[in-house]
């Protein structure tokens, strides 16, 4: 839910931008790594809460996928994340 909440006001995100935004809260956790955050985004996509908006290669020729929150994703955040925890 933290990933989805982070995406709420963003046009698009990728794994690195989400991790940068959440590093202060989750950076010390064992599961705070690129593979796990890609898995989070793919699970959100599989459930219709985000969609891939574009992709490109970075300077090291690694694939970078960009995601945008869907209306269902916004409704999920509205329903389950209390206003005081919203990213604003």
Number of C-alpha atoms within 10 A of each C-alpha: 13 16 17 22 21 20 25 21 14 11 11 19 22 19 21 16 14 20 20 10 14 15 13 9 10 13 14 9 9 8 11 14 13 13 10 13 18 16 12 17 24 17 13 20 18 11 12 14 21 23 19 17 13 13 12 11 10 9 7 6 8 9 11 15 18 19 23 22 25 19 13 13 23 17 13 15 21 14 10 10 16 9 11 7 9 14 12 9
